[in-house]
């Protein structure tokens, strides 16, 4: 029998396993693409692109 609930690490209450956040305390479960991870990827990409743009600007 498959578990359809999961325990919230924040408030320790059982919530639906398909929910993206805890219905009791609002804790955001780590999903495939959490918001912070998207922004971190965006920040890393910007940090990689910025010196490249500076270099191109220096060359021409
Ligand atoms: Zn909770």
PDB file of the backbone (N, CA, C, O) and the ligand in Angstrom, with CONECT records:
HET     ZN  A 101       1
ATOM      1  N   UNK A   1       0.850  -1.200   0.000  1.00  0.00           N
ATOM      2  CA  UNK A   1       0.000   0.000   0.000  1.00  0.00           C
ATOM      3  C   UNK A   1       0.892   1.260   0.000  1.00  0.00           C
ATOM      4  O   UNK A   1       1.806   1.378   0.817  1.00  0.00           O
ATOM      5  N   UNK A   2       0.622   2.169  -0.900  1.00  0.00           N
ATOM      6  CA  UNK A   2       1.456   3.352  -1.049  1.00  0.00           C
ATOM      7  C   UNK A   2       1.079   4.429  -0.029  1.00  0.00           C
ATOM      8  O   UNK A   2      -0.096   4.652   0.261  1.00  0.00           O
ATOM      9  N   UNK A   3       2.096   5.082   0.498  1.00  0.00           N
ATOM     10  CA  UNK A   3       1.879   6.200   1.423  1.00  0.00           C
ATOM     11  C   UNK A   3       1.382   7.418   0.646  1.00  0.00           C
ATOM     12  O   UNK A   3       2.016   7.858  -0.313  1.00  0.00           O
ATOM     13  N   UNK A   4       0.245   7.950   1.072  1.00  0.00           N
ATOM     14  CA  UNK A   4      -0.292   9.134   0.398  1.00  0.00           C
ATOM     15  C   UNK A   4      -0.083  10.392   1.228  1.00  0.00           C
ATOM     16  O   UNK A   4      -0.507  11.485   0.853  1.00  0.00           O
ATOM     17  N   UNK A   5       0.577  10.211   2.362  1.00  0.00           N
ATOM     18  CA  UNK A   5       0.860  11.366   3.221  1.00  0.00           C
ATOM     19  C   UNK A   5       2.356  11.421   3.505  1.00  0.00           C
ATOM     20  O   UNK A   5       3.077  10.432   3.373  1.00  0.00           O
ATOM     21  N   UNK A   6       2.788  12.598   3.895  1.00  0.00           N
ATOM     22  CA  UNK A   6       4.169  12.732   4.345  1.00  0.00           C
ATOM     23  C   UNK A   6       4.230  13.687   5.524  1.00  0.00           C
ATOM     24  O   UNK A   6       3.448  14.629   5.653  1.00  0.00           O
ATOM     25  N   UNK A   7       5.214  13.388   6.387  1.00  0.00           N
ATOM     26  CA  UNK A   7       5.334  14.164   7.603  1.00  0.00           C
ATOM     27  C   UNK A   7       6.063  15.472   7.327  1.00  0.00           C
ATOM     28  O   UNK A   7       7.116  15.498   6.689  1.00  0.00           O
ATOM     29  N   UNK A   8       5.479  16.549   7.822  1.00  0.00           N
ATOM     30  CA  UNK A   8       6.099  17.859   7.662  1.00  0.00           C
ATOM     31  C   UNK A   8       7.296  17.984   8.599  1.00  0.00           C
ATOM     32  O   UNK A   8       7.147  17.759   9.800  1.00  0.00           O
ATOM     33  N   UNK A   9       8.481  18.336   8.089  1.00  0.00           N
ATOM     34  CA  UNK A   9       9.649  18.471   8.957  1.00  0.00           C
ATOM     35  C   UNK A   9       9.574  19.673   9.887  1.00  0.00           C
ATOM     36  O   UNK A   9      10.345  19.778  10.840  1.00  0.00           O
ATOM     37  N   UNK A  10       8.639  20.580   9.605  1.00  0.00           N
ATOM     38  CA  UNK A  10       8.515  21.801  10.396  1.00  0.00           C
ATOM     39  C   UNK A  10       7.582  21.620  11.592  1.00  0.00           C
ATOM     40  O   UNK A  10       7.928  21.980  12.718  1.00  0.00           O
ATOM     41  N   UNK A  11       6.373  21.047  11.335  1.00  0.00           N
ATOM     42  CA  UNK A  11       5.392  20.925  12.412  1.00  0.00           C
ATOM     43  C   UNK A  11       5.093  19.469  12.760  1.00  0.00           C
ATOM     44  O   UNK A  11       4.339  19.207  13.697  1.00  0.00           O
ATOM     45  N   UNK A  12       5.674  18.512  12.019  1.00  0.00           N
ATOM     46  CA  UNK A  12       5.558  17.076  12.290  1.00  0.00           C
ATOM     47  C   UNK A  12       4.141  16.535  12.117  1.00  0.00           C
ATOM     48  O   UNK A  12       3.824  15.477  12.659  1.00  0.00           O
ATOM     49  N   UNK A  13       3.285  17.236  11.378  1.00  0.00           N
ATOM     50  CA  UNK A  13       1.945  16.751  11.090  1.00  0.00           C
ATOM     51  C   UNK A  13       1.938  16.093   9.716  1.00  0.00           C
ATOM     52  O   UNK A  13       2.721  16.452   8.836  1.00  0.00           O
ATOM     53  N   UNK A  14       1.023  15.102   9.543  1.00  0.00           N
ATOM     54  CA  UNK A  14       0.932  14.398   8.279  1.00  0.00           C
ATOM     55  C   UNK A  14       0.099  15.200   7.289  1.00  0.00           C
ATOM     56  O   UNK A  14      -1.039  15.571   7.577  1.00  0.00           O
ATOM     57  N   UNK A  15       0.676  15.464   6.121  1.00  0.00           N
ATOM     58  CA  UNK A  15      -0.034  16.187   5.078  1.00  0.00           C
ATOM     59  C   UNK A  15      -0.022  15.383   3.793  1.00  0.00           C
ATOM     60  O   UNK A  15       0.695  14.387   3.705  1.00  0.00           O
ATOM     61  N   UNK A  16      -0.807  15.790   2.777  1.00  0.00           N
ATOM     62  CA  UNK A  16      -0.829  15.086   1.498  1.00  0.00           C
ATOM     63  C   UNK A  16       0.546  15.119   0.824  1.00  0.00           C
ATOM     64  O   UNK A  16       1.221  16.147   0.793  1.00  0.00           O
ATOM     65  N   UNK A  17       0.938  13.949   0.282  1.00  0.00           N
ATOM     66  CA  UNK A  17       2.286  13.835  -0.294  1.00  0.00           C
ATOM     67  C   UNK A  17       2.447  14.619  -1.585  1.00  0.00           C
ATOM     68  O   UNK A  17       3.566  14.944  -1.983  1.00  0.00           O
ATOM     69  N   UNK A  18       1.312  14.932  -2.254  1.00  0.00           N
ATOM     70  CA  UNK A  18       1.410  15.669  -3.517  1.00  0.00           C
ATOM     71  C   UNK A  18       1.361  17.183  -3.320  1.00  0.00           C
ATOM     72  O   UNK A  18       1.480  17.942  -4.282  1.00  0.00           O
ATOM     73  N   UNK A  19       1.183  17.623  -2.061  1.00  0.00           N
ATOM     74  CA  UNK A  19       1.139  19.058  -1.790  1.00  0.00           C
ATOM     75  C   UNK A  19       2.543  19.648  -1.866  1.00  0.00           C
ATOM     76  O   UNK A  19       3.515  19.017  -1.452  1.00  0.00           O
ATOM     77  N   UNK A  20       2.639  20.859  -2.396  1.00  0.00           N
ATOM     78  CA  UNK A  20       3.947  21.515  -2.514  1.00  0.00           C
ATOM     79  C   UNK A  20       4.335  22.205  -1.218  1.00  0.00           C
ATOM     80  O   UNK A  20       5.507  22.498  -0.985  1.00  0.00           O
ATOM     81  N   UNK A  21       3.318  22.467  -0.359  1.00  0.00           N
ATOM     82  CA  UNK A  21       3.617  23.040   0.942  1.00  0.00           C
ATOM     83  C   UNK A  21       2.677  22.491   1.994  1.00  0.00           C
ATOM     84  O   UNK A  21       1.580  22.025   1.687  1.00  0.00           O
ATOM     85  N   UNK A  22       3.125  22.554   3.250  1.00  0.00           N
ATOM     86  CA  UNK A  22       2.355  22.009   4.364  1.00  0.00           C
ATOM     87  C   UNK A  22       1.058  22.804   4.543  1.00  0.00           C
ATOM     88  O   UNK A  22       1.096  24.030   4.643  1.00  0.00           O
ATOM     89  N   UNK A  23      -0.116  22.098   4.585  1.00  0.00           N
ATOM     90  CA  UNK A  23      -1.391  22.815   4.753  1.00  0.00           C
ATOM     91  C   UNK A  23      -1.584  23.369   6.158  1.00  0.00           C
ATOM     92  O   UNK A  23      -2.481  24.179   6.391  1.00  0.00           O
ATOM     93  N   UNK A  24      -0.740  22.931   7.098  1.00  0.00           N
ATOM     94  CA  UNK A  24      -0.898  23.364   8.488  1.00  0.00           C
ATOM     95  C   UNK A  24      -0.017  24.566   8.837  1.00  0.00           C
ATOM     96  O   UNK A  24      -0.482  25.523   9.457  1.00  0.00           O
ATOM     97  N   UNK A  25       1.245  24.512   8.438  1.00  0.00           N
ATOM     98  CA  UNK A  25       2.158  25.589   8.837  1.00  0.00           C
ATOM     99  C   UNK A  25       2.719  26.362   7.640  1.00  0.00           C
ATOM    100  O   UNK A  25       3.378  27.387   7.811  1.00  0.00           O
ATOM    101  N   UNK A  26       2.450  25.858   6.416  1.00  0.00           N
ATOM    102  CA  UNK A  26       2.908  26.567   5.223  1.00  0.00           C
ATOM    103  C   UNK A  26       4.336  26.258   4.833  1.00  0.00           C
ATOM    104  O   UNK A  26       4.903  26.921   3.964  1.00  0.00           O
ATOM    105  N   UNK A  27       4.934  25.240   5.479  1.00  0.00           N
ATOM    106  CA  UNK A  27       6.305  24.858   5.133  1.00  0.00           C
ATOM    107  C   UNK A  27       6.371  24.373   3.689  1.00  0.00           C
ATOM    108  O   UNK A  27       5.568  23.539   3.271  1.00  0.00           O
ATOM    109  N   UNK A  28       7.324  24.896   2.932  1.00  0.00           N
ATOM    110  CA  UNK A  28       7.456  24.535   1.524  1.00  0.00           C
ATOM    111  C   UNK A  28       8.326  23.292   1.381  1.00  0.00           C
ATOM    112  O   UNK A  28       9.513  23.314   1.706  1.00  0.00           O
ATOM    113  N   UNK A  29       7.722  22.199   0.889  1.00  0.00           N
ATOM    114  CA  UNK A  29       8.470  20.967   0.704  1.00  0.00           C
ATOM    115  C   UNK A  29       9.436  21.125  -0.459  1.00  0.00           C
ATOM    116  O   UNK A  29       9.109  21.764  -1.459  1.00  0.00           O
ATOM    117  N   UNK A  30      10.633  20.541  -0.331  1.00  0.00           N
ATOM    118  CA  UNK A  30      11.578  20.621  -1.446  1.00  0.00           C
ATOM    119  C   UNK A  30      11.075  19.845  -2.651  1.00  0.00           C
ATOM    120  O   UNK A  30      10.937  18.623  -2.595  1.00  0.00           O
ATOM    121  N   UNK A  31      10.803  20.544  -3.729  1.00  0.00           N
ATOM    122  CA  UNK A  31      10.306  19.928  -4.957  1.00  0.00           C
ATOM    123  C   UNK A  31      11.416  19.773  -5.978  1.00  0.00           C
ATOM    124  O   UNK A  31      12.587  19.976  -5.658  1.00  0.00           O
ATOM    125  N   UNK A  32      11.058  19.413  -7.215  1.00  0.00           N
ATOM    126  CA  UNK A  32      12.069  19.281  -8.270  1.00  0.00           C
ATOM    127  C   UNK A  32      12.721  20.611  -8.632  1.00  0.00           C
ATOM    128  O   UNK A  32      13.895  20.645  -9.004  1.00  0.00           O
ATOM    129  N   UNK A  33      11.963  21.717  -8.526  1.00  0.00           N
ATOM    130  CA  UNK A  33      12.517  23.037  -8.837  1.00  0.00           C
ATOM    131  C   UNK A  33      12.080  24.058  -7.791  1.00  0.00           C
ATOM    132  O   UNK A  33      11.197  24.873  -8.057  1.00  0.00           O
ATOM    133  N   UNK A  34      12.690  24.023  -6.601  1.00  0.00           N
ATOM    134  CA  UNK A  34      12.335  25.027  -5.595  1.00  0.00           C
ATOM    135  C   UNK A  34      12.733  26.417  -6.075  1.00  0.00           C
ATOM    136  O   UNK A  34      13.666  26.591  -6.859  1.00  0.00           O
ATOM    137  N   UNK A  35      11.985  27.401  -5.571  1.00  0.00           N
ATOM    138  CA  UNK A  35      12.186  28.776  -6.018  1.00  0.00           C
ATOM    139  C   UNK A  35      13.627  29.246  -5.785  1.00  0.00           C
ATOM    140  O   UNK A  35      14.218  29.888  -6.653  1.00  0.00           O
ATOM    141  N   UNK A  36      14.192  28.924  -4.612  1.00  0.00           N
ATOM    142  CA  UNK A  36      15.551  29.370  -4.294  1.00  0.00           C
ATOM    143  C   UNK A  36      16.563  28.763  -5.254  1.00  0.00           C
ATOM    144  O   UNK A  36      17.563  29.395  -5.593  1.00  0.00           O
ATOM    145  N   UNK A  37      16.296  27.506  -5.703  1.00  0.00           N
ATOM    146  CA  UNK A  37      17.233  26.822  -6.593  1.00  0.00           C
ATOM    147  C   UNK A  37      17.230  27.479  -7.977  1.00  0.00           C
ATOM    148  O   UNK A  37      18.273  27.601  -8.618  1.00  0.00           O
ATOM    149  N   UNK A  38      16.043  27.898  -8.428  1.00  0.00           N
ATOM    150  CA  UNK A  38      15.922  28.599  -9.710  1.00  0.00           C
ATOM    151  C   UNK A  38      16.687  29.910  -9.652  1.00  0.00           C
ATOM    152  O   UNK A  38      17.414  30.252 -10.584  1.00  0.00           O
ATOM    153  N   UNK A  39      16.520  30.659  -8.537  1.00  0.00           N
ATOM    154  CA  UNK A  39      17.202  31.958  -8.385  1.00  0.00           C
ATOM    155  C   UNK A  39      18.694  31.785  -8.240  1.00  0.00           C
ATOM    156  O   UNK A  39      19.465  32.614  -8.724  1.00  0.00           O
ATOM    157  N   UNK A  40      19.129  30.687  -7.560  1.00  0.00           N
ATOM    158  CA  UNK A  40      20.561  30.406  -7.414  1.00  0.00           C
ATOM    159  C   UNK A  40      21.168  30.118  -8.776  1.00  0.00           C
ATOM    160  O   UNK A  40      22.251  30.609  -9.094  1.00  0.00           O
ATOM    161  N   UNK A  41      20.472  29.322  -9.584  1.00  0.00           N
ATOM    162  CA  UNK A  41      20.938  29.014 -10.936  1.00  0.00           C
ATOM    163  C   UNK A  41      21.026  30.285 -11.772  1.00  0.00           C
ATOM    164  O   UNK A  41      21.964  30.462 -12.549  1.00  0.00           O
ATOM    165  N   UNK A  42      20.051  31.161 -11.608  1.00  0.00           N
ATOM    166  CA  UNK A  42      20.016  32.438 -12.323  1.00  0.00           C
ATOM    167  C   UNK A  42      21.191  33.324 -11.905  1.00  0.00           C
ATOM    168  O   UNK A  42      21.828  33.960 -12.744  1.00  0.00           O
ATOM    169  N   UNK A  43      21.472  33.360 -10.590  1.00  0.00           N
ATOM    170  CA  UNK A  43      22.576  34.169 -10.059  1.00  0.00           C
ATOM    171  C   UNK A  43      23.919  33.632 -10.542  1.00  0.00           C
ATOM    172  O   UNK A  43      24.797  34.410 -10.915  1.00  0.00           O
ATOM    173  N   UNK A  44      24.085  32.318 -10.540  1.00  0.00           N
ATOM    174  CA  UNK A  44      25.332  31.694 -10.997  1.00  0.00           C
ATOM    175  C   UNK A  44      25.536  31.982 -12.481  1.00  0.00           C
ATOM    176  O   UNK A  44      26.644  32.299 -12.913  1.00  0.00           O
ATOM    177  N   UNK A  45      24.457  31.869 -13.258  1.00  0.00           N
ATOM    178  CA  UNK A  45      24.526  32.135 -14.696  1.00  0.00           C
ATOM    179  C   UNK A  45      24.922  33.590 -14.940  1.00  0.00           C
ATOM    180  O   UNK A  45      25.734  33.879 -15.819  1.00  0.00           O
ATOM    181  N   UNK A  46      24.339  34.515 -14.148  1.00  0.00           N
ATOM    182  CA  UNK A  46      24.658  35.940 -14.285  1.00  0.00           C
ATOM    183  C   UNK A  46      26.122  36.203 -13.937  1.00  0.00           C
ATOM    184  O   UNK A  46      26.782  37.011 -14.590  1.00  0.00           O
ATOM    185  N   UNK A  47      26.628  35.519 -12.905  1.00  0.00           N
ATOM    186  CA  UNK A  47      28.020  35.677 -12.495  1.00  0.00           C
ATOM    187  C   UNK A  47      28.981  35.148 -13.554  1.00  0.00           C
ATOM    188  O   UNK A  47      30.097  35.648 -13.692  1.00  0.00           O
ATOM    189  N   UNK A  48      28.542  34.134 -14.300  1.00  0.00           N
ATOM    190  CA  UNK A  48      29.374  33.567 -15.363  1.00  0.00           C
ATOM    191  C   UNK A  48      29.326  34.430 -16.616  1.00  0.00           C
ATOM    192  O   UNK A  48      30.328  34.571 -17.317  1.00  0.00           O
ATOM    193  N   UNK A  49      28.171  35.002 -16.894  1.00  0.00           N
ATOM    194  CA  UNK A  49      27.976  35.794 -18.111  1.00  0.00           C
ATOM    195  C   UNK A  49      28.596  37.181 -17.975  1.00  0.00           C
ATOM    196  O   UNK A  49      29.108  37.725 -18.954  1.00  0.00           O
ATOM    197  N   UNK A  50      28.557  37.763 -16.766  1.00  0.00           N
ATOM    198  CA  UNK A  50      29.030  39.131 -16.552  1.00  0.00           C
ATOM    199  C   UNK A  50      30.505  39.324 -16.944  1.00  0.00           C
ATOM    200  O   UNK A  50      30.802  40.248 -17.701  1.00  0.00           O
ATOM    201  N   UNK A  51      31.457  38.476 -16.452  1.00  0.00           N
ATOM    202  CA  UNK A  51      32.866  38.656 -16.872  1.00  0.00           C
ATOM    203  C   UNK A  51      33.046  38.441 -18.363  1.00  0.00           C
ATOM    204  O   UNK A  51      33.928  39.041 -18.978  1.00  0.00           O
ATOM    205  N   UNK A  52      32.224  37.598 -18.944  1.00  0.00           N
ATOM    206  CA  UNK A  52      32.291  37.326 -20.385  1.00  0.00           C
ATOM    207  C   UNK A  52      31.899  38.575 -21.171  1.00  0.00           C
ATOM    208  O   UNK A  52      32.528  38.906 -22.176  1.00  0.00           O
ATOM    209  N   UNK A  53      30.854  39.268 -20.705  1.00  0.00           N
ATOM    210  CA  UNK A  53      30.419  40.514 -21.348  1.00  0.00           C
ATOM    211  C   UNK A  53      31.484  41.597 -21.201  1.00  0.00           C
ATOM    212  O   UNK A  53      31.717  42.377 -22.124  1.00  0.00           O
ATOM    213  N   UNK A  54      32.134  41.640 -20.022  1.00  0.00           N
ATOM    214  CA  UNK A  54      33.218  42.591 -19.777  1.00  0.00           C
ATOM    215  C   UNK A  54      34.370  42.331 -20.736  1.00  0.00           C
ATOM    216  O   UNK A  54      34.975  43.264 -21.264  1.00  0.00           O
ATOM    217  N   UNK A  55      34.668  41.042 -20.958  1.00  0.00           N
ATOM    218  CA  UNK A  55      35.759  40.617 -21.834  1.00  0.00           C
ATOM    219  C   UNK A  55      35.469  41.004 -23.276  1.00  0.00           C
ATOM    220  O   UNK A  55      36.342  41.510 -23.981  1.00  0.00           O
ATOM    221  N   UNK A  56      34.238  40.762 -23.707  1.00  0.00           N
ATOM    222  CA  UNK A  56      33.832  41.117 -25.076  1.00  0.00           C
ATOM    223  C   UNK A  56      33.908  42.624 -25.260  1.00  0.00           C
ATOM    224  O   UNK A  56      34.351  43.113 -26.299  1.00  0.00           O
ATOM    225  N   UNK A  57      33.468  43.359 -24.234  1.00  0.00           N
ATOM    226  CA  UNK A  57      33.502  44.815 -24.275  1.00  0.00           C
ATOM    227  C   UNK A  57      34.949  45.323 -24.346  1.00  0.00           C
ATOM    228  O   UNK A  57      35.222  46.348 -24.971  1.00  0.00           O
ATOM    229  N   UNK A  58      35.858  44.608 -23.711  1.00  0.00           N
ATOM    230  CA  UNK A  58      37.270  44.981 -23.689  1.00  0.00           C
ATOM    231  C   UNK A  58      37.944  44.711 -25.037  1.00  0.00           C
ATOM    232  O   UNK A  58      38.848  45.435 -25.453  1.00  0.00           O
ATOM    233  N   UNK A  59      37.479  43.646 -25.709  1.00  0.00           N
ATOM    234  CA  UNK A  59      38.097  43.223 -26.964  1.00  0.00           C
ATOM    235  C   UNK A  59      37.704  44.135 -28.130  1.00  0.00           C
ATOM    236  O   UNK A  59      38.496  44.376 -29.041  1.00  0.00           O
ATOM    237  N   UNK A  60      36.474  44.632 -28.083  1.00  0.00           N
ATOM    238  CA  UNK A  60      36.004  45.444 -29.221  1.00  0.00           C
ATOM    239  C   UNK A  60      35.937  46.937 -28.873  1.00  0.00           C
ATOM    240  O   UNK A  60      35.564  47.752 -29.717  1.00  0.00           O
TER     241      UNK A  60
HETATM  242 ZN    ZN A 101       3.874  21.791   8.686  1.00  0.00          ZN
END
